[in-house]
Amino acid sequence: MNIYFACSITGGRRDEAIYQRIVEALLADGHEVPTAMLARSDVTSKERVVDPIEVYQRDTAWIKACDALIAEVSTASHGVGYEIGYALNVEKPVLCIHQQDVDISKMISGNPHPKLQIKHYDSWEELKGILQAFLGSLF
C-alpha cells in the first residue's frame, strides 16, 4: 500500500526516534512511503530550502495518491493537522496515533469522521500492533 506518513517538522522533533521506527516498520512490511524522508534527522535543513508552494503541491498530490494517511500527533503541528483534514476531505482513511500520556488537539479527538481512527500507545509493540490492525482493516 501507499502510505502517507505525517509527523511534526517545525513543531518540534522530540519524537523523531519513533517516527523513524514507524517508517522503518512500514517499509519493512512492503509499503510505499513517499514521505519517509520526514523521519530523517536532516529533514528540517532539507525542507527549509524547499519553496512553500512546492511543498503544498507535492504533499497534496501525495495525499491524493495514497491509500491511507498515518499521522503521529504527539507533537502538535499545524501542517500535520492540515494534512489530516485534507486527507479526510478527499475520503482517505486516516490513523492518528499518539503517546498515551499526551493530550492531542480537540479538533482531532472530537472529529466524528467515519474514516478517522485515533489510537494511543504505551510501547513500541503496542504501536506496531495498532499499525498492522489499521492497515489490515483497509482492504
PyRosetta script that sets phi, psi and omega in degrees:
from pyrosetta import init, pose_from_sequence

init()
pose = pose_from_sequence("MNIYFACSITGGRRDEAIYQRIVEALLADGHEVPTAMLARSDVTSKERVVDPIEVYQRDTAWIKACDALIAEVSTASHGVGYEIGYALNVEKPVLCIHQQDVDISKMISGNPHPKLQIKHYDSWEELKGILQAFLGSLF")
pose.set_psi(1, 155.9)
pose.set_omega(1, 176.3)
pose.set_phi(2, -96.3)
pose.set_psi(2, 113.1)
pose.set_omega(2, -174.3)
pose.set_phi(3, -114.1)
pose.set_psi(3, 123.4)
pose.set_omega(3, 172.6)
pose.set_phi(4, -87.6)
pose.set_psi(4, 115.8)
pose.set_omega(4, 177.7)
pose.set_phi(5, -99.5)
pose.set_psi(5, 125.6)
pose.set_omega(5, -179.4)
pose.set_phi(6, -115.2)
pose.set_psi(6, 137.3)
pose.set_omega(6, 178.2)
pose.set_phi(7, -155.4)
pose.set_psi(7, 164.4)
pose.set_omega(7, -178.6)
pose.set_phi(8, -68.5)
pose.set_psi(8, 136.7)
pose.set_omega(8, 171.8)
pose.set_phi(9, -116.1)
pose.set_psi(9, -69.3)
pose.set_omega(9, -177.3)
pose.set_phi(10, -79.0)
pose.set_psi(10, -18.1)
pose.set_omega(10, 178.7)
pose.set_phi(11, -75.9)
pose.set_psi(11, -12.4)
pose.set_omega(11, -180.0)
pose.set_phi(12, 135.3)
pose.set_psi(12, 148.4)
pose.set_omega(12, -175.1)
pose.set_phi(13, -117.7)
pose.set_psi(13, 22.8)
pose.set_omega(13, -176.4)
pose.set_phi(14, -63.2)
pose.set_psi(14, -21.7)
pose.set_omega(14, -178.7)
pose.set_phi(15, -102.5)
pose.set_psi(15, 19.4)
pose.set_omega(15, -176.7)
pose.set_phi(16, -55.1)
pose.set_psi(16, -39.9)
pose.set_omega(16, -178.8)
pose.set_phi(17, -62.3)
pose.set_psi(17, -38.4)
pose.set_omega(17, 178.9)
pose.set_phi(18, -73.0)
pose.set_psi(18, -35.2)
pose.set_omega(18, 175.9)
pose.set_phi(19, -57.6)
pose.set_psi(19, -44.5)
pose.set_omega(19, -178.3)
pose.set_phi(20, -64.1)
pose.set_psi(20, -40.7)
pose.set_omega(20, 178.8)
pose.set_phi(21, -65.5)
pose.set_psi(21, -39.6)
pose.set_omega(21, 179.3)
pose.set_phi(22, -62.5)
pose.set_psi(22, -50.0)
pose.set_omega(22, -179.2)
pose.set_phi(23, -61.8)
pose.set_psi(23, -44.6)
pose.set_omega(23, 178.5)
pose.set_phi(24, -58.4)
pose.set_psi(24, -42.5)
pose.set_omega(24, -179.7)
pose.set_phi(25, -66.2)
pose.set_psi(25, -42.6)
pose.set_omega(25, 179.1)
pose.set_phi(26, -62.6)
pose.set_psi(26, -45.0)
pose.set_omega(26, 178.9)
pose.set_phi(27, -65.1)
pose.set_psi(27, -41.4)
pose.set_omega(27, 179.6)
pose.set_phi(28, -63.4)
pose.set_psi(28, -29.3)
pose.set_omega(28, 177.9)
pose.set_phi(29, -84.0)
pose.set_psi(29, 4.5)
pose.set_omega(29, 174.5)
pose.set_phi(30, 90.9)
pose.set_psi(30, 9.4)
pose.set_omega(30, 179.1)
pose.set_phi(31, -82.2)
pose.set_psi(31, 153.7)
pose.set_omega(31, 173.0)
pose.set_phi(32, -91.8)
pose.set_psi(32, 130.8)
pose.set_omega(32, -178.3)
pose.set_phi(33, -130.9)
pose.set_psi(33, 90.4)
pose.set_omega(33, -177.4)
pose.set_phi(34, -63.6)
pose.set_psi(34, -20.8)
pose.set_omega(34, -179.6)
pose.set_phi(35, -98.3)
pose.set_psi(35, 19.0)
pose.set_omega(35, -177.9)
pose.set_phi(36, -54.7)
pose.set_psi(36, -31.1)
pose.set_omega(36, -177.9)
pose.set_phi(37, -65.3)
pose.set_psi(37, -18.7)
pose.set_omega(37, 179.7)
pose.set_phi(38, -67.0)
pose.set_psi(38, -20.1)
pose.set_omega(38, 179.4)
pose.set_phi(39, -85.2)
pose.set_psi(39, -13.2)
pose.set_omega(39, -176.0)
pose.set_phi(40, -71.8)
pose.set_psi(40, 150.6)
pose.set_omega(40, -179.6)
pose.set_phi(41, -65.6)
pose.set_psi(41, -24.8)
pose.set_omega(41, -177.9)
pose.set_phi(42, -95.5)
pose.set_psi(42, 11.5)
pose.set_omega(42, -175.3)
pose.set_phi(43, -61.8)
pose.set_psi(43, -38.3)
pose.set_omega(43, -177.0)
pose.set_phi(44, -60.6)
pose.set_psi(44, -46.9)
pose.set_omega(44, -179.6)
pose.set_phi(45, -69.6)
pose.set_psi(45, -36.2)
pose.set_omega(45, -179.7)
pose.set_phi(46, -70.6)
pose.set_psi(46, -41.0)
pose.set_omega(46, -178.8)
pose.set_phi(47, -76.0)
pose.set_psi(47, -24.1)
pose.set_omega(47, -179.2)
pose.set_phi(48, -58.3)
pose.set_psi(48, -31.8)
pose.set_omega(48, -175.8)
pose.set_phi(49, -91.5)
pose.set_psi(49, -3.9)
pose.set_omega(49, -179.9)
pose.set_phi(50, -86.1)
pose.set_psi(50, 134.1)
pose.set_omega(50, -180.0)
pose.set_phi(51, -61.9)
pose.set_psi(51, 135.7)
pose.set_omega(51, -179.6)
pose.set_phi(52, -55.3)
pose.set_psi(52, -37.4)
pose.set_omega(52, 178.5)
pose.set_phi(53, -64.3)
pose.set_psi(53, -40.7)
pose.set_omega(53, 178.0)
pose.set_phi(54, -63.7)
pose.set_psi(54, -41.3)
pose.set_omega(54, 178.3)
pose.set_phi(55, -61.0)
pose.set_psi(55, -47.9)
pose.set_omega(55, -179.6)
pose.set_phi(56, -59.7)
pose.set_psi(56, -49.3)
pose.set_omega(56, -178.7)
pose.set_phi(57, -63.7)
pose.set_psi(57, -42.9)
pose.set_omega(57, 179.9)
pose.set_phi(58, -63.5)
pose.set_psi(58, -50.2)
pose.set_omega(58, -173.9)
pose.set_phi(59, -70.2)
pose.set_psi(59, -39.1)
pose.set_omega(59, 178.1)
pose.set_phi(60, -68.1)
pose.set_psi(60, -34.0)
pose.set_omega(60, 175.3)
pose.set_phi(61, -64.5)
pose.set_psi(61, -42.3)
pose.set_omega(61, 178.1)
pose.set_phi(62, -63.6)
pose.set_psi(62, -39.5)
pose.set_omega(62, 179.1)
pose.set_phi(63, -64.6)
pose.set_psi(63, -44.3)
pose.set_omega(63, 179.0)
pose.set_phi(64, -60.5)
pose.set_psi(64, -34.2)
pose.set_omega(64, -176.9)
pose.set_phi(65, -85.5)
pose.set_psi(65, -13.2)
pose.set_omega(65, -174.0)
pose.set_phi(66, -80.0)
pose.set_psi(66, 161.8)
pose.set_omega(66, 174.0)
pose.set_phi(67, -87.7)
pose.set_psi(67, -27.1)
pose.set_omega(67, -179.2)
pose.set_phi(68, -163.8)
pose.set_psi(68, 159.3)
pose.set_omega(68, 176.1)
pose.set_phi(69, -117.9)
pose.set_psi(69, 131.7)
pose.set_omega(69, 173.9)
pose.set_phi(70, -117.2)
pose.set_psi(70, 124.7)
pose.set_omega(70, -177.6)
pose.set_phi(71, -122.2)
pose.set_psi(71, 126.8)
pose.set_omega(71, 171.2)
pose.set_phi(72, -89.3)
pose.set_psi(72, 113.0)
pose.set_omega(72, -169.7)
pose.set_phi(73, -112.2)
pose.set_psi(73, 19.2)
pose.set_omega(73, 178.8)
pose.set_phi(74, -64.9)
pose.set_psi(74, -32.0)
pose.set_omega(74, 175.6)
pose.set_phi(75, -104.6)
pose.set_psi(75, 122.5)
pose.set_omega(75, -177.7)
pose.set_phi(76, -60.7)
pose.set_psi(76, 141.6)
pose.set_omega(76, -178.8)
pose.set_phi(77, -155.6)
pose.set_psi(77, 124.6)
pose.set_omega(77, 176.0)
pose.set_phi(78, -58.6)
pose.set_psi(78, -44.9)
pose.set_omega(78, -177.4)
pose.set_phi(79, -62.1)
pose.set_psi(79, -44.4)
pose.set_omega(79, 179.8)
pose.set_phi(80, -63.9)
pose.set_psi(80, -42.2)
pose.set_omega(80, 177.3)
pose.set_phi(81, -59.5)
pose.set_psi(81, -42.5)
pose.set_omega(81, 178.2)
pose.set_phi(82, -63.4)
pose.set_psi(82, -44.7)
pose.set_omega(82, -179.8)
pose.set_phi(83, -60.9)
pose.set_psi(83, -40.1)
pose.set_omega(83, 178.2)
pose.set_phi(84, -61.6)
pose.set_psi(84, -50.0)
pose.set_omega(84, 179.1)
pose.set_phi(85, -60.8)
pose.set_psi(85, -41.1)
pose.set_omega(85, 179.4)
pose.set_phi(86, -62.9)
pose.set_psi(86, -46.8)
pose.set_omega(86, -179.2)
pose.set_phi(87, -61.3)
pose.set_psi(87, -43.6)
pose.set_omega(87, 178.8)
pose.set_phi(88, -64.9)
pose.set_psi(88, -36.5)
pose.set_omega(88, 179.4)
pose.set_phi(89, -63.9)
pose.set_psi(89, -31.4)
pose.set_omega(89, 177.2)
pose.set_phi(90, -98.5)
pose.set_psi(90, 19.2)
pose.set_omega(90, 171.8)
pose.set_phi(91, 64.1)
pose.set_psi(91, 37.5)
pose.set_omega(91, 175.2)
pose.set_phi(92, -93.2)
pose.set_psi(92, 140.8)
pose.set_omega(92, 172.6)
pose.set_phi(93, -65.4)
pose.set_psi(93, 137.5)
pose.set_omega(93, -177.3)
pose.set_phi(94, -129.3)
pose.set_psi(94, 131.8)
pose.set_omega(94, 172.2)
pose.set_phi(95, -115.1)
pose.set_psi(95, 119.4)
pose.set_omega(95, 172.9)
pose.set_phi(96, -103.3)
pose.set_psi(96, 125.5)
pose.set_omega(96, -179.9)
pose.set_phi(97, -120.4)
pose.set_psi(97, 144.7)
pose.set_omega(97, 178.6)
pose.set_phi(98, -152.3)
pose.set_psi(98, 157.0)
pose.set_omega(98, 178.0)
pose.set_phi(99, -65.5)
pose.set_psi(99, 143.1)
pose.set_omega(99, -172.7)
pose.set_phi(100, -55.4)
pose.set_psi(100, -38.2)
pose.set_omega(100, -174.5)
pose.set_phi(101, -90.5)
pose.set_psi(101, 13.6)
pose.set_omega(101, -177.6)
pose.set_phi(102, -111.1)
pose.set_psi(102, 128.6)
pose.set_omega(102, 173.2)
pose.set_phi(103, -79.8)
pose.set_psi(103, 137.2)
pose.set_omega(103, 178.5)
pose.set_phi(104, -112.7)
pose.set_psi(104, 168.7)
pose.set_omega(104, -178.9)
pose.set_phi(105, -55.6)
pose.set_psi(105, 136.7)
pose.set_omega(105, 177.2)
pose.set_phi(106, -70.2)
pose.set_psi(106, -19.4)
pose.set_omega(106, 173.8)
pose.set_phi(107, -67.5)
pose.set_psi(107, -25.7)
pose.set_omega(107, 175.1)
pose.set_phi(108, -88.0)
pose.set_psi(108, -55.1)
pose.set_omega(108, -173.8)
pose.set_phi(109, -66.2)
pose.set_psi(109, -23.5)
pose.set_omega(109, 179.8)
pose.set_phi(110, -94.4)
pose.set_psi(110, 0.9)
pose.set_omega(110, -176.7)
pose.set_phi(111, -78.0)
pose.set_psi(111, 120.5)
pose.set_omega(111, -177.9)
pose.set_phi(112, -88.4)
pose.set_psi(112, 10.2)
pose.set_omega(112, -175.5)
pose.set_phi(113, -54.3)
pose.set_psi(113, 131.7)
pose.set_omega(113, -177.1)
pose.set_phi(114, -66.0)
pose.set_psi(114, -18.2)
pose.set_omega(114, 180.0)
pose.set_phi(115, -94.4)
pose.set_psi(115, 5.9)
pose.set_omega(115, -179.1)
pose.set_phi(116, -104.8)
pose.set_psi(116, 128.7)
pose.set_omega(116, 171.7)
pose.set_phi(117, -120.2)
pose.set_psi(117, 139.9)
pose.set_omega(117, 178.1)
pose.set_phi(118, -126.4)
pose.set_psi(118, 124.6)
pose.set_omega(118, -178.2)
pose.set_phi(119, -134.7)
pose.set_psi(119, 144.1)
pose.set_omega(119, 173.3)
pose.set_phi(120, -109.9)
pose.set_psi(120, 157.7)
pose.set_omega(120, -178.6)
pose.set_phi(121, -137.5)
pose.set_psi(121, 157.2)
pose.set_omega(121, -179.6)
pose.set_phi(122, -120.8)
pose.set_psi(122, -10.9)
pose.set_omega(122, -178.4)
pose.set_phi(123, -152.7)
pose.set_psi(123, 164.1)
pose.set_omega(123, 177.9)
pose.set_phi(124, -63.0)
pose.set_psi(124, -41.7)
pose.set_omega(124, -179.2)
pose.set_phi(125, -61.8)
pose.set_psi(125, -41.2)
pose.set_omega(125, 177.4)
pose.set_phi(126, -64.3)
pose.set_psi(126, -43.7)
pose.set_omega(126, 179.5)
pose.set_phi(127, -63.0)
pose.set_psi(127, -43.5)
pose.set_omega(127, 179.8)
pose.set_phi(128, -60.6)
pose.set_psi(128, -40.3)
pose.set_omega(128, 176.8)
pose.set_phi(129, -64.3)
pose.set_psi(129, -38.7)
pose.set_omega(129, 177.8)
pose.set_phi(130, -63.2)
pose.set_psi(130, -45.5)
pose.set_omega(130, 178.9)
pose.set_phi(131, -60.6)
pose.set_psi(131, -46.9)
pose.set_omega(131, -178.3)
pose.set_phi(132, -65.1)
pose.set_psi(132, -40.3)
pose.set_omega(132, 179.2)
pose.set_phi(133, -64.7)
pose.set_psi(133, -44.1)
pose.set_omega(133, 179.2)
pose.set_phi(134, -60.7)
pose.set_psi(134, -52.1)
pose.set_omega(134, -177.3)
pose.set_phi(135, -65.7)
pose.set_psi(135, -35.7)
pose.set_omega(135, 177.8)
pose.set_phi(136, -67.2)
pose.set_psi(136, -24.6)
pose.set_omega(136, -179.0)
pose.set_phi(137, -83.0)
pose.set_psi(137, -8.9)
pose.set_omega(137, -173.4)
pose.set_phi(138, -78.1)
pose.set_psi(138, -39.2)
pose.set_omega(138, -175.6)
pose.set_phi(139, -136.0)
pose.dump_pdb("model.pdb")
